[in-house]
Amino acid sequence: LIATEKMTDVRFNESVIVMLESDENGAWGLAINKKLGTMPIALLIDSSISSSKERERLFAINVPIFWGGPVATKEIFILHTNEYKSKTTKKYGNISITKDYDILFDISKNKGPKKSLIILGYSGWGSGQLEGEMERDHWILSDIDLNITFDEDSNTKWNKAYKNRFIKT
């Protein structure tokens, strides 16, 4: 899902969203090009589940963090390639999402997925809301391109996705 120049919600200007579910009850997905900055991975993991030595190691590992949308902004989602799987991994076609701490520990040990994005919050729409926004030309569609999704340069994702859109005018 790609925001067009007609998007009126400034939070979604030039947003690229990987849509994960859409049905008669609504839709949700994760913005992938709104980098918030970097932070120590230790700040993402509950301190009660790691030793002080492990926490010290985790504070030394900084990871990029992305804004996924305005809903549940304290909830952590890890969007990643399909070769990684844990007890909470859910596969969506050629991409997966995992929400447990194990993946963060694995990422910190270079045992996680080949490519991943750590995302806070998600983008959600109620029944019919997204369809209405699409009718007003606020959004256009494109296939999920893993090269764009996991591109290290967040600033180029919107342009690349826009060029890759289904309908060209």
BALOBA-1460 file (C-alpha; in Angstrom, 3 decimals):
// residues 169
<rec num="1" residu="l" x="0.000" y="0.000" z="0.000"/>
<rec num="2" residu="i" x="1.534" y="3.311" z="-1.066"/>
<rec num="3" residu="a" x="0.342" y="6.752" z="0.019"/>
<rec num="4" residu="t" x="-0.306" y="9.098" z="-2.893"/>
<rec num="5" residu="e" x="0.242" y="12.835" z="-3.021"/>
<rec num="6" residu="k" x="-3.500" y="13.158" z="-2.229"/>
<rec num="7" residu="m" x="-3.004" y="11.681" z="1.262"/>
<rec num="8" residu="t" x="-4.471" y="14.148" z="3.766"/>
<rec num="9" residu="d" x="-3.220" y="12.538" z="7.007"/>
<rec num="10" residu="v" x="0.289" y="13.957" z="7.509"/>
<rec num="11" residu="r" x="1.324" y="10.895" z="9.532"/>
<rec num="12" residu="f" x="1.080" y="8.870" z="6.337"/>
<rec num="13" residu="n" x="2.805" y="11.259" z="3.890"/>
<rec num="14" residu="e" x="4.922" y="9.150" z="1.535"/>
<rec num="15" residu="s" x="4.182" y="6.002" z="3.551"/>
<rec num="16" residu="v" x="4.769" y="2.500" z="2.287"/>
<rec num="17" residu="i" x="2.756" y="-0.088" z="4.198"/>
<rec num="18" residu="v" x="3.063" y="-3.852" z="4.026"/>
<rec num="19" residu="m" x="-0.548" y="-5.003" z="4.313"/>
<rec num="20" residu="l" x="-0.919" y="-8.128" z="6.404"/>
<rec num="21" residu="e" x="-4.661" y="-8.640" z="6.658"/>
<rec num="22" residu="s" x="-7.738" y="-7.153" z="5.023"/>
<rec num="23" residu="d" x="-11.301" y="-8.433" z="5.220"/>
<rec num="24" residu="e" x="-14.865" y="-7.230" z="5.872"/>
<rec num="25" residu="n" x="-13.928" y="-6.323" z="9.466"/>
<rec num="26" residu="g" x="-11.061" y="-3.999" z="8.516"/>
<rec num="27" residu="a" x="-7.393" y="-4.100" z="7.620"/>
<rec num="28" residu="w" x="-3.966" y="-3.725" z="9.176"/>
<rec num="29" residu="g" x="-0.366" y="-3.490" z="8.125"/>
<rec num="30" residu="l" x="3.031" y="-2.050" z="8.997"/>
<rec num="31" residu="a" x="4.637" y="1.111" z="7.651"/>
<rec num="32" residu="i" x="8.166" y="0.185" z="6.566"/>
<rec num="33" residu="n" x="9.755" y="3.497" z="5.633"/>
<rec num="34" residu="k" x="9.307" y="5.668" z="8.736"/>
<rec num="35" residu="k" x="12.565" y="5.222" z="10.608"/>
<rec num="36" residu="l" x="12.423" y="6.624" z="14.130"/>
<rec num="37" residu="g" x="16.131" y="6.205" z="14.813"/>
<rec num="38" residu="t" x="18.284" y="3.586" z="16.485"/>
<rec num="39" residu="m" x="18.299" y="2.275" z="20.026"/>
<rec num="40" residu="p" x="19.983" y="-0.420" z="22.083"/>
<rec num="41" residu="i" x="18.201" y="-3.739" z="21.643"/>
<rec num="42" residu="a" x="18.175" y="-4.042" z="25.455"/>
<rec num="43" residu="l" x="15.499" y="-1.332" z="25.636"/>
<rec num="44" residu="l" x="13.134" y="-3.553" z="23.637"/>
<rec num="45" residu="i" x="13.456" y="-6.583" z="25.933"/>
<rec num="46" residu="d" x="11.852" y="-6.979" z="29.355"/>
<rec num="47" residu="s" x="14.730" y="-6.641" z="31.838"/>
<rec num="48" residu="s" x="13.375" y="-9.469" z="34.014"/>
<rec num="49" residu="i" x="14.117" y="-12.111" z="31.366"/>
<rec num="50" residu="s" x="17.840" y="-11.483" z="30.959"/>
<rec num="51" residu="s" x="20.842" y="-11.470" z="33.271"/>
<rec num="52" residu="s" x="22.714" y="-8.258" z="34.021"/>
<rec num="53" residu="k" x="25.662" y="-9.485" z="31.928"/>
<rec num="54" residu="e" x="23.329" y="-10.240" z="28.997"/>
<rec num="55" residu="r" x="21.669" y="-6.813" z="29.373"/>
<rec num="56" residu="e" x="25.086" y="-5.159" z="29.269"/>
<rec num="57" residu="r" x="25.813" y="-6.982" z="26.004"/>
<rec num="58" residu="l" x="22.404" y="-6.003" z="24.601"/>
<rec num="59" residu="f" x="22.947" y="-2.324" z="25.451"/>
<rec num="60" residu="a" x="25.983" y="-2.360" z="23.168"/>
<rec num="61" residu="i" x="23.903" y="-3.469" z="20.140"/>
<rec num="62" residu="n" x="22.004" y="-0.665" z="18.429"/>
<rec num="63" residu="v" x="19.238" y="-1.490" z="15.967"/>
<rec num="64" residu="p" x="17.104" y="0.679" z="13.668"/>
<rec num="65" residu="i" x="13.522" y="1.170" z="14.848"/>
<rec num="66" residu="f" x="10.579" y="2.012" z="12.579"/>
<rec num="67" residu="w" x="7.162" y="3.565" z="13.169"/>
<rec num="68" residu="g" x="4.589" y="1.073" z="11.937"/>
<rec num="69" residu="g" x="1.561" y="3.272" z="12.415"/>
<rec num="70" residu="p" x="-0.456" y="5.137" z="15.016"/>
<rec num="71" residu="v" x="-2.116" y="2.096" z="16.646"/>
<rec num="72" residu="a" x="-0.571" y="0.325" z="19.689"/>
<rec num="73" residu="t" x="2.687" y="2.283" z="19.380"/>
<rec num="74" residu="k" x="4.324" y="0.407" z="22.270"/>
<rec num="75" residu="e" x="3.738" y="-2.975" z="20.631"/>
<rec num="76" residu="i" x="6.797" y="-4.463" z="18.887"/>
<rec num="77" residu="f" x="6.551" y="-6.274" z="15.560"/>
<rec num="78" residu="i" x="9.501" y="-7.827" z="13.761"/>
<rec num="79" residu="l" x="8.812" y="-8.062" z="10.032"/>
<rec num="80" residu="h" x="11.261" y="-10.495" z="8.450"/>
<rec num="81" residu="t" x="12.178" y="-12.957" z="5.735"/>
<rec num="82" residu="n" x="10.567" y="-16.402" z="5.844"/>
<rec num="83" residu="e" x="13.573" y="-18.575" z="6.667"/>
<rec num="84" residu="y" x="13.315" y="-17.654" z="10.371"/>
<rec num="85" residu="k" x="10.598" y="-19.248" z="12.496"/>
<rec num="86" residu="s" x="9.786" y="-19.266" z="16.211"/>
<rec num="87" residu="k" x="6.721" y="-20.113" z="18.282"/>
<rec num="88" residu="t" x="4.986" y="-16.794" z="17.438"/>
<rec num="89" residu="t" x="5.986" y="-16.467" z="13.785"/>
<rec num="90" residu="k" x="3.095" y="-15.914" z="11.398"/>
<rec num="91" residu="k" x="3.748" y="-16.222" z="7.671"/>
<rec num="92" residu="y" x="2.085" y="-13.857" z="5.174"/>
<rec num="93" residu="g" x="3.087" y="-15.047" z="1.709"/>
<rec num="94" residu="n" x="6.736" y="-14.173" z="1.103"/>
<rec num="95" residu="i" x="7.148" y="-12.323" z="4.415"/>
<rec num="96" residu="s" x="6.711" y="-13.183" z="8.105"/>
<rec num="97" residu="i" x="6.087" y="-11.423" z="11.385"/>
<rec num="98" residu="t" x="7.278" y="-12.481" z="14.841"/>
<rec num="99" residu="k" x="6.413" y="-10.854" z="18.145"/>
<rec num="100" residu="d" x="8.388" y="-12.708" z="20.856"/>
<rec num="101" residu="y" x="11.596" y="-11.744" z="22.654"/>
<rec num="102" residu="d" x="13.439" y="-14.797" z="21.301"/>
<rec num="103" residu="i" x="13.796" y="-13.178" z="17.887"/>
<rec num="104" residu="l" x="15.397" y="-10.087" z="19.462"/>
<rec num="105" residu="f" x="17.935" y="-12.274" z="21.292"/>
<rec num="106" residu="d" x="18.567" y="-14.177" z="18.050"/>
<rec num="107" residu="i" x="19.036" y="-10.924" z="16.111"/>
<rec num="108" residu="s" x="21.524" y="-9.767" z="18.756"/>
<rec num="109" residu="k" x="23.524" y="-12.999" z="18.226"/>
<rec num="110" residu="n" x="23.329" y="-12.866" z="14.405"/>
<rec num="111" residu="k" x="21.095" y="-15.981" z="14.505"/>
<rec num="112" residu="g" x="17.891" y="-14.187" z="13.518"/>
<rec num="113" residu="p" x="16.332" y="-13.771" z="10.109"/>
<rec num="114" residu="k" x="18.519" y="-12.763" z="7.171"/>
<rec num="115" residu="k" x="16.578" y="-9.507" z="6.881"/>
<rec num="116" residu="s" x="14.257" y="-7.839" z="9.363"/>
<rec num="117" residu="l" x="12.691" y="-4.593" z="10.492"/>
<rec num="118" residu="i" x="11.853" y="-3.831" z="14.113"/>
<rec num="119" residu="i" x="8.621" y="-1.871" z="14.094"/>
<rec num="120" residu="l" x="6.648" y="-0.109" z="16.825"/>
<rec num="121" residu="g" x="2.890" y="0.109" z="16.328"/>
<rec num="122" residu="y" x="0.782" y="-0.670" z="13.315"/>
<rec num="123" residu="s" x="-1.602" y="0.938" z="10.839"/>
<rec num="124" residu="g" x="-5.196" y="-0.159" z="11.117"/>
<rec num="125" residu="w" x="-8.501" y="0.611" z="9.430"/>
<rec num="126" residu="g" x="-12.066" y="-0.193" z="10.447"/>
<rec num="127" residu="s" x="-14.572" y="-1.881" z="8.188"/>
<rec num="128" residu="g" x="-14.744" y="-0.015" z="4.858"/>
<rec num="129" residu="q" x="-12.351" y="2.741" z="5.967"/>
<rec num="130" residu="l" x="-9.398" y="1.750" z="3.782"/>
<rec num="131" residu="e" x="-11.652" y="1.186" z="0.781"/>
<rec num="132" residu="g" x="-12.988" y="4.732" z="1.221"/>
<rec num="133" residu="e" x="-9.470" y="6.150" z="1.387"/>
<rec num="134" residu="m" x="-8.567" y="4.231" z="-1.765"/>
<rec num="135" residu="e" x="-11.650" y="5.597" z="-3.572"/>
<rec num="136" residu="r" x="-10.386" y="9.102" z="-2.695"/>
<rec num="137" residu="d" x="-7.010" y="8.155" z="-4.243"/>
<rec num="138" residu="h" x="-5.128" y="8.375" z="-0.920"/>
<rec num="139" residu="w" x="-3.571" y="4.935" z="-1.478"/>
<rec num="140" residu="i" x="-2.458" y="2.814" z="-4.416"/>
<rec num="141" residu="l" x="-1.382" y="-0.821" z="-4.538"/>
<rec num="142" residu="s" x="1.810" y="-2.658" z="-5.369"/>
<rec num="143" residu="d" x="3.210" y="-6.154" z="-4.834"/>
<rec num="144" residu="i" x="5.431" y="-6.692" z="-1.817"/>
<rec num="145" residu="d" x="9.001" y="-6.380" z="-3.052"/>
<rec num="146" residu="l" x="11.450" y="-7.698" z="-0.459"/>
<rec num="147" residu="n" x="14.246" y="-5.564" z="-1.929"/>
<rec num="148" residu="i" x="12.181" y="-2.454" z="-1.198"/>
<rec num="149" residu="t" x="10.841" y="-3.718" z="2.142"/>
<rec num="150" residu="f" x="14.278" y="-4.403" z="3.581"/>
<rec num="151" residu="d" x="16.200" y="-1.643" z="1.772"/>
<rec num="152" residu="e" x="18.527" y="-0.035" z="4.317"/>
<rec num="153" residu="d" x="17.793" y="3.425" z="2.913"/>
<rec num="154" residu="s" x="14.284" y="4.240" z="4.182"/>
<rec num="155" residu="n" x="14.258" y="7.491" z="2.248"/>
<rec num="156" residu="t" x="14.135" y="5.704" z="-1.127"/>
<rec num="157" residu="k" x="11.401" y="3.154" z="-0.347"/>
<rec num="158" residu="w" x="8.462" y="5.375" z="-1.269"/>
<rec num="159" residu="n" x="9.908" y="6.341" z="-4.671"/>
<rec num="160" residu="k" x="10.808" y="2.737" z="-5.484"/>
<rec num="161" residu="a" x="7.410" y="1.411" z="-4.377"/>
<rec num="162" residu="y" x="5.589" y="4.163" z="-6.285"/>
<rec num="163" residu="k" x="7.446" y="3.211" z="-9.479"/>
<rec num="164" residu="n" x="6.441" y="-0.418" z="-8.811"/>
<rec num="165" residu="r" x="2.693" y="0.353" z="-8.376"/>
<rec num="166" residu="f" x="0.003" y="-1.610" z="-10.198"/>
<rec num="167" residu="i" x="-1.740" y="1.302" z="-11.929"/>
<rec num="168" residu="k" x="0.418" y="3.884" z="-13.658"/>
<rec num="169" residu="t" x="-1.177" y="7.168" z="-14.698"/>
